[in-house]
Amino acid sequence: MPSSGFANFRASMRSAVRALWAGIWGDSEFIGAMGSDIERAYPKAWLEGASVSGIKSLDELTIEEQNALREATYAQFAYIPPFADDIVANSKANGGKLAPLLKRVDLWVNGYNSIVAQAKTMSCGDLKYRWTLGPTLEKCDDCLKYNGRVYRGSVWAKYGAIPRSKSLACHGYNCLCALEPTDAPVTPGRPPAPTG
């Protein structure tokens, strides 16, 4: 079940897309709103993931965690203007359909869960996690090879094997896999590198 942070992020982004598509907003309003949504949502997502290890405030993050959050947040900004251009090109005034644009938002919003997973692996580096496949119909090769493997969070992070990550073969699109805390023995060796 999606968290309230995820649901609010999704609703706000969908509202921004509708406003630009319908001609209520211009490009600059849309770009500003999307940037603000990301800047608000990603720290919430980070704290959601880090809360598993008792982290309750951004002030408790290590320098590495702060840098990772900042990098993940600002990496999204490059994608906003091209998305705005696509929305305008497929706007209501131009005879475009809203549904495909909202589908793209859902792919983008899935990044929220990627931030939750990244925070979990970084803040809880010594805890053990089992990779669990999500309920999607199609599974990528990386998710399939990680399924059931157990490593400490720091090991998953070190090798870039994080659910819903762009480094996976599925690039995180529609990925619903998760790292679940476990007491099971660690899988021998290291996780194979993601192929995305």
Short mmCIF file of the C-alpha atoms (twelve columns), coordinates in Angstrom:
data_MODEL
# 
_entry.id   MODEL 
# 
loop_
_atom_site.group_PDB 
_atom_site.id 
_atom_site.type_symbol 
_atom_site.label_atom_id 
_atom_site.label_alt_id 
_atom_site.label_comp_id 
_atom_site.label_asym_id 
_atom_site.label_seq_id 
_atom_site.Cartn_x 
_atom_site.Cartn_y 
_atom_site.Cartn_z 
_atom_site.pdbx_PDB_model_num 
ATOM 1   C CA . MET A 1   0.000  0.000   0.000   1 
ATOM 2   C CA . PRO A 2   1.497  3.362   -0.989  1 
ATOM 3   C CA . SER A 3   2.496  5.717   1.797   1 
ATOM 4   C CA . SER A 4   0.761  9.065   2.218   1 
ATOM 5   C CA . GLY A 5   3.958  10.771  1.023   1 
ATOM 6   C CA . PHE A 6   3.860  8.739   -2.189  1 
ATOM 7   C CA . ALA A 7   0.139  9.401   -2.688  1 
ATOM 8   C CA . ASN A 8   0.538  13.152  -2.108  1 
ATOM 9   C CA . PHE A 9   3.513  13.330  -4.491  1 
ATOM 10  C CA . ARG A 10  1.564  11.485  -7.177  1 
ATOM 11  C CA . ALA A 11  -1.538 13.656  -6.758  1 
ATOM 12  C CA . SER A 12  0.449  16.882  -6.897  1 
ATOM 13  C CA . MET A 13  2.387  15.847  -10.007 1 
ATOM 14  C CA . ARG A 14  -0.764 14.683  -11.787 1 
ATOM 15  C CA . SER A 15  -2.421 18.004  -10.944 1 
ATOM 16  C CA . ALA A 16  0.516  19.909  -12.455 1 
ATOM 17  C CA . VAL A 17  0.333  17.838  -15.653 1 
ATOM 18  C CA . ARG A 18  -3.410 18.461  -15.950 1 
ATOM 19  C CA . ALA A 19  -2.904 22.216  -15.460 1 
ATOM 20  C CA . LEU A 20  -0.287 22.453  -18.235 1 
ATOM 21  C CA . TRP A 21  -2.191 20.087  -20.559 1 
ATOM 22  C CA . ALA A 22  -5.407 22.112  -20.142 1 
ATOM 23  C CA . GLY A 23  -3.626 25.429  -20.700 1 
ATOM 24  C CA . ILE A 24  -4.307 26.700  -17.171 1 
ATOM 25  C CA . TRP A 25  -0.559 26.953  -16.506 1 
ATOM 26  C CA . GLY A 26  2.352  27.922  -18.701 1 
ATOM 27  C CA . ASP A 27  5.705  26.141  -18.942 1 
ATOM 28  C CA . SER A 28  7.375  28.139  -16.173 1 
ATOM 29  C CA . GLU A 29  4.579  27.473  -13.664 1 
ATOM 30  C CA . PHE A 30  4.674  23.766  -14.476 1 
ATOM 31  C CA . ILE A 31  8.467  23.525  -14.228 1 
ATOM 32  C CA . GLY A 32  8.453  25.394  -10.913 1 
ATOM 33  C CA . ALA A 33  5.681  23.230  -9.473  1 
ATOM 34  C CA . MET A 34  7.349  19.975  -10.535 1 
ATOM 35  C CA . GLY A 35  10.684 21.078  -9.075  1 
ATOM 36  C CA . SER A 36  8.999  22.043  -5.808  1 
ATOM 37  C CA . ASP A 37  7.134  18.725  -5.682  1 
ATOM 38  C CA . ILE A 38  10.378 16.789  -6.060  1 
ATOM 39  C CA . GLU A 39  12.216 18.948  -3.514  1 
ATOM 40  C CA . ARG A 40  9.444  18.290  -0.963  1 
ATOM 41  C CA . ALA A 41  8.788  14.625  -1.731  1 
ATOM 42  C CA . TYR A 42  12.293 13.174  -1.969  1 
ATOM 43  C CA . PRO A 43  13.360 14.172  1.573   1 
ATOM 44  C CA . LYS A 44  10.083 12.688  2.861   1 
ATOM 45  C CA . ALA A 45  10.815 9.500   0.917   1 
ATOM 46  C CA . TRP A 46  14.333 9.403   2.337   1 
ATOM 47  C CA . LEU A 47  13.065 9.700   5.900   1 
ATOM 48  C CA . GLU A 48  10.453 7.035   5.186   1 
ATOM 49  C CA . GLY A 49  13.203 4.596   4.214   1 
ATOM 50  C CA . ALA A 50  15.644 5.674   6.936   1 
ATOM 51  C CA . SER A 51  12.984 5.387   9.644   1 
ATOM 52  C CA . VAL A 52  13.512 1.604   9.590   1 
ATOM 53  C CA . SER A 53  16.815 2.234   11.372  1 
ATOM 54  C CA . GLY A 54  15.413 4.875   13.724  1 
ATOM 55  C CA . ILE A 55  16.372 7.984   11.706  1 
ATOM 56  C CA . LYS A 56  13.667 10.583  12.291  1 
ATOM 57  C CA . SER A 57  15.203 13.806  10.976  1 
ATOM 58  C CA . LEU A 58  17.262 14.965  8.002   1 
ATOM 59  C CA . ASP A 59  19.701 16.358  10.585  1 
ATOM 60  C CA . GLU A 60  20.627 12.758  11.452  1 
ATOM 61  C CA . LEU A 61  21.794 11.905  7.924   1 
ATOM 62  C CA . THR A 62  25.459 11.250  7.264   1 
ATOM 63  C CA . ILE A 63  27.314 13.371  4.711   1 
ATOM 64  C CA . GLU A 64  27.111 10.438  2.262   1 
ATOM 65  C CA . GLU A 65  23.353 10.191  2.752   1 
ATOM 66  C CA . GLN A 66  22.901 13.954  2.346   1 
ATOM 67  C CA . ASN A 67  24.914 13.870  -0.888  1 
ATOM 68  C CA . ALA A 68  22.974 10.887  -2.225  1 
ATOM 69  C CA . LEU A 69  19.652 12.588  -1.498  1 
ATOM 70  C CA . ARG A 70  20.808 15.842  -3.095  1 
ATOM 71  C CA . GLU A 71  22.103 14.001  -6.172  1 
ATOM 72  C CA . ALA A 72  18.898 11.988  -6.587  1 
ATOM 73  C CA . THR A 73  16.772 15.124  -6.219  1 
ATOM 74  C CA . TYR A 74  18.642 17.361  -8.615  1 
ATOM 75  C CA . ALA A 75  19.107 14.621  -11.213 1 
ATOM 76  C CA . GLN A 76  15.346 14.811  -11.811 1 
ATOM 77  C CA . PHE A 77  15.405 18.495  -12.738 1 
ATOM 78  C CA . ALA A 78  16.933 17.812  -16.166 1 
ATOM 79  C CA . TYR A 79  13.856 15.777  -17.133 1 
ATOM 80  C CA . ILE A 80  11.254 18.424  -16.298 1 
ATOM 81  C CA . PRO A 81  11.628 20.821  -19.289 1 
ATOM 82  C CA . PRO A 82  11.484 18.035  -21.920 1 
ATOM 83  C CA . PHE A 83  8.392  16.637  -20.187 1 
ATOM 84  C CA . ALA A 84  6.833  20.106  -20.266 1 
ATOM 85  C CA . ASP A 85  7.548  20.282  -24.012 1 
ATOM 86  C CA . ASP A 86  5.864  16.897  -24.544 1 
ATOM 87  C CA . ILE A 87  2.810  17.989  -22.562 1 
ATOM 88  C CA . VAL A 88  2.478  21.211  -24.569 1 
ATOM 89  C CA . ALA A 89  2.907  19.308  -27.854 1 
ATOM 90  C CA . ASN A 90  0.170  16.883  -26.757 1 
ATOM 91  C CA . SER A 91  -2.012 19.441  -24.973 1 
ATOM 92  C CA . LYS A 92  -5.775 19.586  -25.012 1 
ATOM 93  C CA . ALA A 93  -5.563 22.556  -27.397 1 
ATOM 94  C CA . ASN A 94  -3.452 20.442  -29.771 1 
ATOM 95  C CA . GLY A 95  -5.865 17.504  -29.630 1 
ATOM 96  C CA . GLY A 96  -3.639 15.419  -27.338 1 
ATOM 97  C CA . LYS A 97  -4.847 12.866  -24.816 1 
ATOM 98  C CA . LEU A 98  -4.241 13.303  -21.092 1 
ATOM 99  C CA . ALA A 99  -4.075 9.592   -20.162 1 
ATOM 100 C CA . PRO A 100 -0.645 8.837   -21.737 1 
ATOM 101 C CA . LEU A 101 0.840  11.858  -19.976 1 
ATOM 102 C CA . LEU A 102 -0.551 10.727  -16.637 1 
ATOM 103 C CA . LYS A 103 0.929  7.261   -17.245 1 
ATOM 104 C CA . ARG A 104 4.334  8.919   -17.598 1 
ATOM 105 C CA . VAL A 105 3.774  10.655  -14.267 1 
ATOM 106 C CA . ASP A 106 3.193  7.280   -12.629 1 
ATOM 107 C CA . LEU A 107 6.504  6.026   -13.975 1 
ATOM 108 C CA . TRP A 108 8.198  9.153   -12.681 1 
ATOM 109 C CA . VAL A 109 6.504  8.996   -9.282  1 
ATOM 110 C CA . ASN A 110 7.852  5.464   -8.846  1 
ATOM 111 C CA . GLY A 111 11.152 7.249   -8.212  1 
ATOM 112 C CA . TYR A 112 9.744  8.070   -4.772  1 
ATOM 113 C CA . ASN A 113 9.929  4.388   -3.861  1 
ATOM 114 C CA . SER A 114 13.445 4.170   -5.264  1 
ATOM 115 C CA . ILE A 115 14.479 6.913   -2.822  1 
ATOM 116 C CA . VAL A 116 12.815 4.986   0.037   1 
ATOM 117 C CA . ALA A 117 14.813 1.872   -0.912  1 
ATOM 118 C CA . GLN A 118 18.076 3.799   -1.293  1 
ATOM 119 C CA . ALA A 119 17.641 5.427   2.109   1 
ATOM 120 C CA . LYS A 120 16.874 2.072   3.666   1 
ATOM 121 C CA . THR A 121 20.060 0.522   2.298   1 
ATOM 122 C CA . MET A 122 22.263 3.469   3.269   1 
ATOM 123 C CA . SER A 123 20.876 4.190   6.735   1 
ATOM 124 C CA . CYS A 124 20.514 0.566   7.726   1 
ATOM 125 C CA . GLY A 125 23.759 -0.634  6.230   1 
ATOM 126 C CA . ASP A 126 24.349 -3.354  8.757   1 
ATOM 127 C CA . LEU A 127 20.880 -4.867  8.614   1 
ATOM 128 C CA . LYS A 128 20.255 -7.877  6.360   1 
ATOM 129 C CA . TYR A 129 17.725 -7.631  3.545   1 
ATOM 130 C CA . ARG A 130 16.184 -10.220 1.237   1 
ATOM 131 C CA . TRP A 131 15.306 -9.139  -2.294  1 
ATOM 132 C CA . THR A 132 11.614 -9.859  -2.843  1 
ATOM 133 C CA . LEU A 133 9.984  -9.734  -6.265  1 
ATOM 134 C CA . GLY A 134 7.072  -7.361  -6.657  1 
ATOM 135 C CA . PRO A 135 3.647  -8.378  -7.997  1 
ATOM 136 C CA . THR A 136 4.302  -7.162  -11.556 1 
ATOM 137 C CA . LEU A 137 3.538  -9.523  -14.442 1 
ATOM 138 C CA . GLU A 138 6.883  -9.017  -16.145 1 
ATOM 139 C CA . LYS A 139 10.112 -9.240  -14.178 1 
ATOM 140 C CA . CYS A 140 13.450 -8.005  -15.493 1 
ATOM 141 C CA . ASP A 141 16.515 -10.234 -15.557 1 
ATOM 142 C CA . ASP A 142 18.200 -8.325  -12.736 1 
ATOM 143 C CA . CYS A 143 15.212 -8.545  -10.397 1 
ATOM 144 C CA . LEU A 144 14.890 -12.271 -11.143 1 
ATOM 145 C CA . LYS A 145 18.563 -12.958 -10.391 1 
ATOM 146 C CA . TYR A 146 18.391 -10.971 -7.126  1 
ATOM 147 C CA . ASN A 147 15.162 -12.602 -5.932  1 
ATOM 148 C CA . GLY A 148 15.666 -14.358 -2.602  1 
ATOM 149 C CA . ARG A 149 19.275 -13.255 -2.180  1 
ATOM 150 C CA . VAL A 150 20.225 -11.865 1.230   1 
ATOM 151 C CA . TYR A 151 22.925 -9.241  1.844   1 
ATOM 152 C CA . ARG A 152 23.543 -6.456  4.272   1 
ATOM 153 C CA . GLY A 153 22.099 -3.133  3.119   1 
ATOM 154 C CA . SER A 154 25.573 -1.677  2.642   1 
ATOM 155 C CA . VAL A 155 26.436 -4.531  0.256   1 
ATOM 156 C CA . TRP A 156 23.278 -4.033  -1.831  1 
ATOM 157 C CA . ALA A 157 24.114 -0.310  -2.033  1 
ATOM 158 C CA . LYS A 158 27.830 -0.843  -2.782  1 
ATOM 159 C CA . TYR A 159 27.018 -2.911  -5.864  1 
ATOM 160 C CA . GLY A 160 24.171 -0.657  -7.017  1 
ATOM 161 C CA . ALA A 161 21.527 -3.338  -6.589  1 
ATOM 162 C CA . ILE A 162 18.610 -1.336  -5.256  1 
ATOM 163 C CA . PRO A 163 14.937 -2.015  -6.074  1 
ATOM 164 C CA . ARG A 164 13.321 0.448   -8.490  1 
ATOM 165 C CA . SER A 165 16.723 1.821   -9.430  1 
ATOM 166 C CA . LYS A 166 17.573 3.094   -12.898 1 
ATOM 167 C CA . SER A 167 20.636 0.834   -12.812 1 
ATOM 168 C CA . LEU A 168 18.426 -2.279  -13.097 1 
ATOM 169 C CA . ALA A 169 17.608 -3.897  -16.436 1 
ATOM 170 C CA . CYS A 170 14.016 -2.623  -16.007 1 
ATOM 171 C CA . HIS A 171 15.386 0.866   -15.177 1 
ATOM 172 C CA . GLY A 172 12.966 0.862   -12.236 1 
ATOM 173 C CA . TYR A 173 9.949  1.404   -14.483 1 
ATOM 174 C CA . ASN A 174 6.955  -0.271  -12.872 1 
ATOM 175 C CA . CYS A 175 9.322  -2.182  -10.563 1 
ATOM 176 C CA . LEU A 176 7.628  -3.214  -7.340  1 
ATOM 177 C CA . CYS A 177 10.480 -5.250  -5.868  1 
ATOM 178 C CA . ALA A 178 11.572 -4.552  -2.303  1 
ATOM 179 C CA . LEU A 179 14.309 -5.250  0.195   1 
ATOM 180 C CA . GLU A 180 12.707 -6.898  3.206   1 
ATOM 181 C CA . PRO A 181 14.515 -7.126  6.569   1 
ATOM 182 C CA . THR A 182 15.383 -10.715 7.378   1 
ATOM 183 C CA . ASP A 183 17.223 -12.957 9.823   1 
ATOM 184 C CA . ALA A 184 18.098 -15.444 7.050   1 
ATOM 185 C CA . PRO A 185 21.775 -16.201 6.400   1 
ATOM 186 C CA . VAL A 186 23.637 -13.924 3.991   1 
ATOM 187 C CA . THR A 187 23.971 -15.288 0.455   1 
ATOM 188 C CA . PRO A 188 27.601 -16.329 -0.205  1 
ATOM 189 C CA . GLY A 189 29.617 -13.999 -2.440  1 
ATOM 190 C CA . ARG A 190 28.372 -10.666 -3.651  1 
ATOM 191 C CA . PRO A 191 25.367 -9.588  -5.698  1 
ATOM 192 C CA . PRO A 192 25.949 -9.569  -9.449  1 
ATOM 193 C CA . ALA A 193 26.171 -6.096  -10.963 1 
ATOM 194 C CA . PRO A 194 22.915 -4.678  -12.369 1 
ATOM 195 C CA . THR A 195 22.800 -4.562  -16.162 1 
ATOM 196 C CA . GLY A 196 20.711 -1.417  -16.733 1 
# 
